């Protein structure tokens, strides 16, 4: 099935319902959204001589036309290559060349940058008269596609080397959508998703279930996350939902605008993409109420490995394992199997830390033109995630760290997240990231980078650590920072912190 069918279907059953919005202005109904996409699809094939399976890059800041372009690509039987709009021109060029993109569709300022920075891939500016004329082309019927045909080429963030293109099929995307309905939220026509996070990544993937149900895709005028603007949009759209990185939750409830804001229109905030520490989710639940759901996934298994449901976050307040469950990422999703494995591939015991592996219809086809990386990551039908974790007797998964972030000191495994969780319970600490530093005798030693809310000394923190953790886990140095380096999705860049050492 062509994944574009979710729009074709909604355009039949929700013709006059609002589909796309820019700020508070509705820019297209479902009938208009589907018609524009089908016309643009026809024009892409005829005007650019594209063929089924050709790749088209979307290098766009958040904008309603992202959705028109994305569904035009799929409607035409082409492959979408959504690209993070904040990358450097050299990174854009690498992805365009590596994917073999035949066309790049871009927002105005990025279109200019792409034209000046590379001359291999033609660029279509969504603000141009050419783009507008393409949407007036004759309507075409949706292209036939098989479930295993490539639909989406998702490039990993590449914090430790060149990004790899995870190949996601039409079946992969459909599995992710159905899993969302099964485990995250059923949604109703008229529900809105406000895209304060990038549409080219997690927020965009979570826009797909809303399209399948006749919901509204809302793009902030800023194109990104501004707490005051976000709160204004919340006041305007009933039953609104979000995909947030944990740092965005932290910023929202800590903003001045939040203090007197009415958040009753929030239906659900799904968070993921980085660690949400126990202390932070407790603060968020106190501030907004039980309107949260955590997911754990990867680009290789898009947004779909485990879930800590809204019900679990709300109903488990008296559970004896409440603290551990808040620090977990929940249980395996309906459509996947999760297994924790040792290096030799054998399953771990309950509570034993190993590498998280997953299989199911949501797992990628492999990496684009990279058989070596594919062979290392996909083994006997299982995706080896590179993340370390442990399952408890009730099936709740607790992430420890990326395998590359594990610290081995004196032959003992130390998981940075355990130390970070403890340090964040200190009332004067705002953010923390723990990394390993080479040591001539111990192999590695623990170092903590800390952002404080108030003045704090090394001696204060050291005493706190000795009170709350084993001595061997205690950081050997505390480095105070104004802010921690993060990538465009809010993940702390431990590679940059290690470089500082």
Phi, psi and omega per residue, in radians:
X1 nan 2.340 3.035
X2 -1.252 2.194 -3.111
X3 -1.074 -0.366 3.095
X4 -1.089 -0.268 -3.122
X5 -1.120 -0.401 3.118
X6 -1.120 -0.558 3.073
X7 -1.346 -0.768 3.118
X8 -0.973 -0.755 -3.128
X9 -1.148 -0.804 -3.121
X10 -1.165 -0.540 3.114
X11 -1.185 -0.428 3.072
X12 -1.374 -0.780 -3.025
X13 -1.572 -0.280 -3.112
X14 -2.334 0.791 -3.000
X15 -0.811 -0.906 -2.984
X16 -1.696 0.108 3.133
X17 -1.329 2.548 3.101
X18 -1.138 2.344 -3.100
X19 -2.021 -0.775 -3.079
X20 -2.163 2.452 3.127
X21 -2.449 2.564 3.067
X22 -2.099 1.867 -2.960
X23 1.132 -2.206 3.129
X24 -1.693 0.024 -3.118
X25 -1.634 2.211 3.050
X26 -1.353 2.183 -3.084
X27 -1.824 -0.271 3.117
X28 -2.829 2.441 2.916
X29 -1.423 3.060 3.117
X30 -1.142 -0.655 3.108
X31 -1.109 -0.727 -3.134
X32 -1.220 -0.729 3.120
X33 -1.013 -0.884 -3.107
X34 -1.153 -0.680 -3.120
X35 -1.156 -0.783 3.125
X36 -1.078 -0.728 -3.129
X37 -1.142 -0.722 -3.134
X38 -1.167 -0.630 3.110
X39 -1.252 -0.757 3.106
X40 -1.111 -0.637 3.098
X41 -1.000 -0.822 -3.141
X42 -1.083 -0.719 -3.112
X43 -1.176 -0.639 3.114
X44 -1.052 -0.705 -3.126
X45 -1.225 -0.730 -3.044
X46 -1.462 -0.776 -3.038
X47 -1.367 -0.477 -3.103
X48 -1.980 0.093 3.076
X49 0.964 0.749 3.136
X50 -1.528 2.629 -3.138
X51 -2.118 2.777 3.125
X52 -0.879 2.275 3.141
X53 1.619 -0.203 3.069
X54 -1.138 2.608 -3.118
X55 -1.660 2.413 3.070
X56 -2.212 2.137 -3.114
X57 -1.495 2.480 3.022
X58 -1.966 1.779 -3.132
X59 -1.944 1.484 -2.924
X60 -2.428 2.396 2.851
X61 -1.216 2.829 -3.117
X62 -0.946 2.243 -3.081
X63 -2.840 2.551 3.106
X64 -1.005 -0.543 -3.119
X65 -1.213 -0.259 3.026
X66 -0.972 -0.749 -3.082
X67 -1.212 -0.696 3.095
X68 -1.074 -0.799 -3.127
X69 -1.168 -0.766 -3.127
X70 -1.026 -0.851 -3.098
X71 -1.294 -0.432 3.004
X72 -1.134 -0.731 3.116
X73 -1.032 -0.874 -3.127
X74 -1.174 -0.718 -3.132
X75 -1.018 -0.610 -3.123
X76 -1.440 -0.089 -3.107
X77 1.457 0.327 -3.138
X78 -1.664 3.098 -3.107
X79 -1.988 2.231 3.137
X80 -1.493 2.404 3.057
X81 -2.160 1.427 3.129
X82 -1.235 2.342 -3.029
X83 -2.193 2.383 3.086
X84 -1.002 2.126 -3.045
X85 -1.208 -0.223 -3.071
X86 -1.670 0.118 3.141
X87 -1.256 2.880 3.065
X88 -1.386 2.734 3.139
X89 -1.005 -0.596 3.105
X90 -1.125 -0.620 3.117
X91 -1.275 -0.690 3.033
X92 -0.986 -0.836 -3.083
X93 -1.076 -0.733 3.127
X94 -1.046 -0.812 -3.098
X95 -1.160 -0.726 3.106
X96 -1.061 -0.773 -3.125
X97 -1.228 -0.779 -3.083
X98 -1.139 -0.683 -3.132
X99 -1.379 -0.304 -3.048
X100 1.185 0.577 -3.104
X101 -1.030 2.301 3.133
X102 -1.537 -0.226 -3.099
X103 -2.787 2.558 3.005
X104 -2.120 2.212 3.055
X105 -1.781 2.243 -2.952
X106 -2.473 2.691 2.960
X107 -1.287 2.781 -2.896
X108 -0.901 -0.917 -3.061
X109 -1.176 -0.581 3.102
X110 -1.300 -0.560 3.071
X111 -1.077 -0.764 3.105
X112 -1.090 -0.741 -3.134
X113 -1.109 -0.734 -3.120
X114 -1.180 -0.672 3.131
X115 -1.157 -0.646 -3.131
X116 -1.369 -0.548 -2.990
X117 -1.600 -0.296 3.141
X118 -2.692 2.681 -3.096
X119 -2.258 0.353 -3.114
X120 -1.581 -0.768 -3.022
X121 -1.858 2.200 3.050
X122 -1.059 2.610 -3.074
X123 -2.144 2.288 3.096
X124 -1.955 2.046 -3.118
X125 -1.508 2.174 -3.090
X126 -1.199 -0.247 3.123
X127 -1.628 -0.005 -3.045
X128 -1.467 2.768 3.052
X129 -1.121 -0.556 3.117
X130 -1.047 -0.808 -3.129
X131 -1.092 -0.753 -3.139
X132 -1.090 -0.688 -3.132
X133 -1.187 -0.572 3.132
X134 -1.111 -0.549 -3.133
X135 -1.324 -0.038 3.071
X136 -1.828 0.133 3.122
X137 -1.139 2.846 3.078
X138 -1.032 2.463 -3.133
X139 -1.125 2.461 3.057
X140 -2.107 2.672 3.043
X141 -1.305 2.659 -3.117
X142 -1.103 2.369 3.128
X143 -1.182 2.533 3.065
X144 -1.374 2.330 3.090
X145 -2.404 2.567 3.027
X146 -1.493 2.761 -3.106
X147 -1.024 -0.601 -3.101
X148 -1.566 0.062 3.050
X149 -1.211 2.537 -3.132
X150 -1.188 2.319 -3.136
X151 -2.093 -0.620 -2.945
X152 -2.495 2.213 3.085
X153 -1.917 1.808 -3.029
X154 -1.766 2.054 -3.140
X155 -1.561 2.198 3.137
X156 -1.107 2.830 -3.022
X157 -1.162 -0.367 3.004
X158 1.174 0.627 -3.134
X159 -1.258 -0.266 -3.135
X160 -2.154 0.503 3.135
X161 2.569 -2.956 -3.142
X162 -1.105 2.383 3.117
X163 -1.138 2.587 3.120
X164 -1.928 2.523 -3.121
X165 -1.582 1.877 3.075
X166 -1.355 2.157 -3.082
X167 -1.545 1.967 -3.134
X168 -1.909 2.234 -3.089
X169 -1.569 3.013 3.035
X170 -1.051 -0.673 3.110
X171 -1.163 -0.713 3.088
X172 -0.965 -0.832 -3.098
X173 -1.181 -0.694 3.104
X174 -1.121 -0.711 3.102
X175 -1.068 -0.697 3.120
X176 -1.126 -0.703 3.124
X177 -1.126 -0.839 -3.113
X178 -1.150 -0.609 3.083
X179 -1.154 -0.624 3.073
X180 -1.041 -0.816 3.137
X181 -1.116 -0.643 -3.095
X182 -1.252 -0.646 -2.912
X183 -2.093 -0.375 -3.032
X184 -1.847 -1.081 -3.137
X185 -2.834 2.470 3.095
X186 -1.329 -0.616 -3.114
X187 1.102 2.733 -3.113
X188 -2.322 2.757 3.036
X189 -0.946 2.398 3.128
X190 1.629 -0.279 3.007
X191 -1.077 2.620 -3.090
X192 -2.108 2.500 2.952
X193 -1.992 2.196 -3.113
X194 -1.734 2.050 -3.015
X195 -1.568 1.377 3.033
X196 -1.468 -0.376 3.032
X197 -1.697 2.879 -3.040
X198 -1.040 2.278 3.077
X199 -1.190 -0.402 -3.118
X200 -1.317 -0.092 -3.085
X201 -2.288 -2.276 -2.993
X202 -1.006 -0.776 -3.116
X203 -1.086 -0.673 3.114
X204 -1.172 -0.702 3.081
X205 -1.062 -0.648 3.136
X206 -1.429 -0.108 2.965
X207 -1.293 -0.452 -3.069
X208 -1.090 -0.769 3.085
X209 -1.048 -0.595 3.119
X210 -1.176 -0.632 3.084
X211 -1.163 -0.700 3.114
X212 -1.097 -0.442 -3.096
X213 -1.859 0.089 3.123
X214 1.385 0.571 3.109
X215 -1.578 -3.133 -3.063
X216 -1.878 2.261 3.030
X217 -1.619 1.945 -3.067
X218 -1.867 2.099 3.066
X219 -1.808 2.110 3.057
X220 -1.049 2.563 3.121
X221 -1.038 -0.539 3.124
X222 -1.239 -0.338 -3.084
X223 1.392 0.083 -3.092
X224 -2.713 -2.600 -3.040
X225 -1.869 1.952 2.973
X226 -2.229 2.068 -3.031
X227 -0.941 -0.763 -3.112
X228 -1.139 -0.772 3.114
X229 -1.116 -0.741 3.126
X230 -1.040 -0.748 -3.138
X231 -1.167 -0.612 3.063
X232 -1.114 -0.719 3.124
X233 -1.190 -0.628 3.063
X234 -1.031 -0.732 -3.140
X235 -1.138 -0.440 -3.064
X236 -1.545 -0.586 -3.003
X237 -1.928 1.923 3.047
X238 -1.142 2.655 3.079
X239 0.927 0.900 -3.121
X240 -1.686 2.649 3.132
X241 -2.358 2.941 -3.068
X242 -2.536 2.733 2.723
X243 -1.940 2.113 -3.117
X244 -2.121 2.477 2.822
X245 -1.262 2.624 -3.141
X246 -0.920 -0.606 3.132
X247 -1.128 -0.504 3.113
X248 -1.238 -0.665 3.049
X249 -1.054 -0.802 -3.140
X250 -1.018 -0.793 -3.117
X251 -1.208 -0.662 -3.110
X252 -1.096 -0.924 -3.056
X253 -1.301 -0.275 3.099
X254 -1.632 -0.039 -3.088
X255 -1.376 2.696 3.094
X256 -1.080 -0.655 -3.096
X257 -1.126 -0.423 -3.077
X258 -1.256 -0.450 -2.953
X259 -1.004 -0.674 -3.116
X260 -1.997 0.303 -3.037
X261 -1.455 2.611 3.036
X262 -1.688 1.986 -3.110
X263 -1.877 0.303 -3.068
X264 -1.127 -0.379 3.134
X265 -1.329 -0.196 3.135
X266 -1.196 2.179 3.040
X267 -1.608 -0.747 -3.059
X268 -2.831 2.392 2.940
X269 -2.036 1.964 3.055
X270 -1.593 2.213 3.137
X271 -2.097 2.619 -3.121
X272 3.057 -3.058 3.125
X273 1.585 -0.017 3.139
X274 -3.118 2.989 -3.080
X275 -1.250 2.258 2.955
X276 -1.825 1.918 -3.076
X277 -1.337 2.688 -3.065
X278 -0.954 -0.795 -3.116
X279 -1.070 -0.628 -3.109
X280 -1.254 -0.719 3.139
X281 -1.228 -0.560 3.055
X282 -1.080 -0.756 3.118
X283 -1.107 -0.712 -3.122
X284 -1.150 -0.731 3.106
X285 -1.116 -0.678 3.090
X286 -1.139 -0.644 -3.048
X287 -1.379 -0.685 -2.999
X288 -2.004 -0.417 -3.098
X289 1.738 -3.075 -3.040
X290 -1.365 1.137 -3.105
X291 -2.118 0.556 -3.059
X292 -2.126 2.676 3.039
X293 -2.589 2.303 3.125
X294 -1.805 2.404 3.005
X295 -2.127 2.676 2.995
X296 -2.226 2.238 3.115
X297 -2.842 -3.054 3.098
X298 -2.475 2.934 3.008
X299 -1.030 -0.503 -3.138
X300 -1.338 -0.313 3.043
X301 -2.466 1.334 -2.789
X302 -0.948 1.873 3.004
X303 1.102 0.311 -2.906
X304 -2.468 1.404 2.939
X305 -2.251 -0.995 3.081
X306 -2.327 2.935 3.125
X307 -2.541 2.370 2.939
X308 -1.891 1.752 -2.880
X309 -1.250 2.832 3.044
X310 -1.012 -0.720 3.122
X311 -1.085 -0.763 -3.130
X312 -1.120 -0.716 3.125
X313 -1.164 -0.543 -3.100
X314 -1.505 -0.760 -2.920
X315 -1.537 -0.274 -2.996
X316 -1.623 0.419 -3.021
X317 -1.099 -0.500 -3.123
X318 -1.782 0.111 -3.100
X319 -1.224 2.393 -3.121
X320 -1.075 -0.407 3.108
X321 -1.770 0.429 -3.071
X322 -0.926 -0.849 -3.076
X323 -1.083 -0.780 -3.131
X324 -1.135 -0.641 -3.132
X325 -1.236 -0.629 3.076
X326 -1.135 -0.535 3.141
X327 -1.484 -0.113 -3.134
X328 -1.552 3.099 3.021
X329 -1.952 0.339 3.014
X330 1.517 -2.710 -3.036
X331 -1.953 2.884 -3.101
X332 -1.081 2.564 -3.123
X333 -1.246 2.844 -3.077
X334 -1.008 -0.582 -2.982
X335 -1.748 0.158 -3.092
X336 -2.341 2.844 2.931
X337 -1.972 2.428 3.098
X338 -2.089 2.345 3.104
X339 -2.412 2.327 3.063
X340 -1.623 2.251 -3.014
X341 -2.220 2.621 2.992
X342 -1.383 3.020 -3.114
X343 -1.034 -0.552 -3.120
X344 -1.412 -0.012 3.104
X345 1.672 -0.182 3.134
X346 -1.256 2.538 3.106
X347 -1.135 2.502 3.089
X348 -1.391 2.791 3.011
X349 -1.339 2.883 3.061
X350 -0.988 2.260 3.123
X351 1.492 -0.200 -3.128
X352 -1.449 2.362 -3.118
X353 -1.438 2.318 3.069
X354 -2.727 -2.973 -3.138
X355 -1.479 2.393 -3.130
X356 -1.375 2.190 3.054
X357 -2.122 2.666 -3.056
X358 -2.581 2.562 3.010
X359 -2.465 2.671 -3.128
X360 2.755 3.077 -3.076
X361 -1.184 -0.223 -3.138
X362 -1.474 -0.266 -3.058
X363 -1.254 2.394 -3.057
X364 -0.955 2.852 3.044
X365 -1.277 -0.518 -3.079
X366 2.615 -3.033 3.103
X367 -1.655 2.420 -3.103
X368 -1.077 2.097 3.073
X369 0.868 0.679 -3.134
X370 -2.508 1.238 -3.074
X371 -1.108 -0.519 3.140
X372 -1.152 -0.829 3.131
X373 -1.156 -0.640 3.112
X374 -1.072 -0.790 -3.110
X375 -1.125 -0.554 3.120
X376 -1.314 -0.472 -3.011
X377 -1.734 -0.629 3.120
X378 -1.860 1.972 -3.101
X379 -2.283 2.071 3.102
X380 0.937 0.678 3.089
X381 1.494 -0.027 -3.123
X382 -1.879 2.423 3.012
X383 -1.546 2.078 3.035
X384 -1.555 1.956 -2.927
X385 -1.352 -0.381 -3.011
X386 1.449 -0.061 3.098
X387 -1.674 2.526 3.109
X388 -1.781 2.443 -3.134
X389 -2.861 3.123 3.117
X390 -2.533 2.528 3.086
X391 -1.783 2.435 3.032
X392 -1.602 -3.132 -3.038
X393 -1.169 -0.297 3.116
X394 -1.707 0.072 3.095
X395 1.541 0.165 3.114
X396 -1.443 2.316 -3.100
X397 -1.726 2.240 3.041
X398 -1.950 2.144 3.088
X399 -1.324 2.423 3.041
X400 -1.748 -1.114 3.105
X401 -2.968 2.920 2.878
X402 -1.046 2.538 -3.114
X403 -1.003 -0.569 -3.131
X404 -1.298 -0.272 -3.120
X405 -1.626 -0.149 3.106
X406 -1.018 2.364 3.096
X407 -1.821 2.235 3.091
X408 -2.005 1.935 -3.073
X409 -2.134 2.078 -3.115
X410 1.058 0.534 3.130
X411 1.423 0.048 -3.121
X412 -1.874 2.333 3.093
X413 -1.312 2.290 3.070
X414 -2.191 2.212 -3.097
X415 -1.755 1.964 -3.078
X416 -0.888 -0.652 -3.069
X417 -1.071 -0.628 3.115
X418 -1.022 -0.751 -3.130
X419 -1.214 -0.714 3.134
X420 -1.076 -0.734 3.123
X421 -1.016 -0.764 -3.112
X422 -1.201 -0.804 -3.122
X423 -1.068 -0.596 -3.121
X424 -1.266 -0.178 3.031
X425 -1.402 -0.185 3.068
X426 -1.238 2.220 -3.035
X427 -1.111 -0.304 -3.105
X428 -1.772 0.050 -3.140
X429 -1.816 2.247 -3.098
X430 -1.690 -0.817 3.140
X431 -2.466 2.673 3.116
X432 -2.676 2.574 3.010
X433 -2.493 2.309 -3.058
X434 -1.964 2.334 3.122
X435 -2.360 2.934 3.074
X436 -1.735 2.542 3.085
X437 -2.146 2.354 -3.141
X438 -0.962 2.443 3.129
X439 -2.369 2.324 -3.027
X440 -1.111 -0.474 -3.099
X441 -1.782 -0.718 -3.005
X442 -1.678 -0.122 -3.062
X443 1.597 -1.052 3.056
X444 -2.533 2.730 2.994
X445 -2.283 2.786 -3.028
X446 -1.554 2.301 3.072
X447 -2.239 2.378 3.141
X448 -2.016 2.200 2.991
X449 -1.665 2.268 -2.945
X450 -2.304 2.362 2.959
X451 -1.926 2.158 -3.060
X452 -1.805 2.726 3.017
X453 -1.530 -0.583 -3.129
X454 -2.392 2.977 -3.140
X455 -1.047 2.359 -3.064
X456 -2.626 2.438 -3.139
X457 -1.783 2.803 3.059
X458 -1.014 -0.683 -3.123
X459 -1.115 -0.676 3.114
X460 -1.070 -0.830 -3.091
X461 -1.177 -0.694 -3.126
X462 -1.083 -0.738 3.118
X463 -1.113 -0.672 3.134
X464 -1.136 -0.724 3.131
X465 -1.124 -0.771 -3.137
X466 -1.099 -0.475 3.134
X467 -1.368 -0.472 -2.948
X468 -2.069 -0.053 -3.126
X469 -2.599 2.852 3.089
X470 -1.067 2.532 -3.057
X471 -1.027 -0.647 -3.074
X472 -1.209 -0.346 3.118
X473 -1.504 -0.269 -3.047
X474 -1.080 2.290 3.086
X475 -0.991 2.470 3.102
X476 -1.534 -0.216 3.053
X477 -2.658 2.518 3.066
X478 -2.045 2.152 -3.104
X479 -1.992 2.092 -3.079
X480 -1.535 2.318 -3.125
X481 -2.263 2.662 3.025
X482 -1.222 -0.629 3.129
X483 -2.743 2.732 3.082
X484 -1.649 2.461 3.119
X485 -1.194 2.349 -3.118
X486 -2.330 2.686 3.015
X487 -1.474 -3.040 -3.014
X488 -1.234 -0.131 3.128
X489 -1.876 0.139 3.093
X490 1.556 0.059 3.120
X491 -1.403 2.352 3.084
X492 -1.179 2.319 -3.115
X493 -1.554 1.575 -3.125
X494 -1.163 -0.417 3.088
X495 -1.085 -0.677 3.136
X496 -1.244 -0.628 3.106
X497 -1.153 -0.722 3.100
X498 -1.096 -0.641 3.123
X499 -1.096 -0.570 3.125
X500 -1.167 -0.395 -3.136
X501 -1.438 nan nan
